[in-house]
Amino acid sequence: MADLKAQFEQAVKDSKNLPDKPDNMTLLQIYALYKQASSGDVADKRPGFSDMIGRAKWDAWNAAKGKSTDEAMQEYVDLIESLK
């Protein structure tokens, strides 16, 4: 567990220095996995129609609902590694 947490924290740092900026769908996936790993299932209400960005982020995070912290951390690490 401690090893996975260390890998996750390193991947968070690495995500800020990727060689190429990921496309929007990949950025949403990164966001969703990060939020799921660090905060668990989304608890807030879905943002209103006028908040398109907030709504897209909420939808992405909500799609990760039910993933365990470890599962989300591992998927996040794997995704960042694939983008290096």
Wavefront OBJ file of the C-alpha trace (Angstrom):
o trace
v 0.000 0.000 0.000
v 2.760 2.447 0.938
v 4.537 1.595 -2.300
v 1.396 2.274 -4.363
v 0.884 5.585 -2.527
v 4.468 6.585 -3.350
v 3.970 5.612 -7.005
v 0.734 7.620 -7.080
v 2.388 10.703 -5.585
v 5.224 10.426 -8.122
v 2.708 10.066 -10.962
v 0.940 13.232 -9.769
v 4.269 15.081 -10.013
v 5.016 13.491 -13.391
v 1.597 14.512 -14.724
v 2.668 18.166 -14.536
v 5.667 17.517 -16.815
v 4.304 15.331 -19.602
v 6.059 15.743 -22.971
v 2.760 16.474 -24.780
v -0.486 17.946 -23.471
v -3.084 15.153 -23.410
v -6.376 15.580 -25.264
v -9.445 16.697 -23.320
v -10.860 13.190 -22.841
v -7.547 11.987 -21.387
v -7.365 15.059 -19.133
v -10.853 14.230 -17.843
v -9.778 10.645 -17.187
v -6.693 11.865 -15.290
v -8.895 14.211 -13.243
v -11.475 11.525 -12.500
v -8.927 8.938 -11.387
v -7.122 11.504 -9.227
v -10.353 12.591 -7.530
v -11.507 8.996 -7.042
v -8.141 8.009 -5.553
v -7.904 11.030 -3.261
v -11.558 11.705 -2.355
v -13.589 8.579 -3.145
v -16.977 8.625 -4.855
v -18.355 11.978 -5.985
v -20.780 13.357 -3.395
v -21.689 16.788 -4.776
v -24.657 17.423 -7.020
v -24.075 17.549 -10.762
v -23.355 21.140 -11.864
v -26.006 22.977 -13.846
v -26.200 23.110 -17.621
v -24.440 26.491 -17.765
v -21.278 25.056 -16.165
v -20.102 22.867 -19.040
v -16.574 22.275 -17.707
v -17.745 21.477 -14.187
v -20.375 19.170 -15.628
v -17.828 17.292 -17.774
v -15.519 16.878 -14.763
v -18.400 15.680 -12.591
v -19.501 13.175 -15.245
v -15.950 11.824 -15.611
v -15.521 11.481 -11.842
v -18.960 9.898 -11.473
v -17.999 7.311 -14.123
v -15.223 6.140 -11.756
v -17.745 5.640 -8.926
v -17.233 2.424 -6.994
v -13.511 2.046 -7.734
v -11.449 1.446 -4.626
v -8.727 3.928 -3.699
v -6.036 1.400 -4.622
v -7.681 0.587 -7.939
v -8.000 4.263 -8.868
v -4.393 4.952 -7.802
v -3.082 2.062 -9.904
v -5.090 3.150 -12.971
v -3.827 6.726 -12.505
v -0.200 5.546 -12.294
v -0.645 3.337 -15.375
v -2.274 6.159 -17.359
v 0.461 8.679 -16.539
v 3.157 6.098 -17.391
v 1.507 5.522 -20.785
v 1.623 9.269 -21.505
v 5.357 9.712 -20.790
l 1 2 3 4 5 6 7 8 9 10 11 12 13 14 15 16 17 18 19 20 21 22 23 24 25 26 27 28 29 30 31 32 33 34 35 36 37 38 39 40 41 42 43 44 45 46 47 48 49 50 51 52 53 54 55 56 57 58 59 60 61 62 63 64 65 66 67 68 69 70 71 72 73 74 75 76 77 78 79 80 81 82 83 84
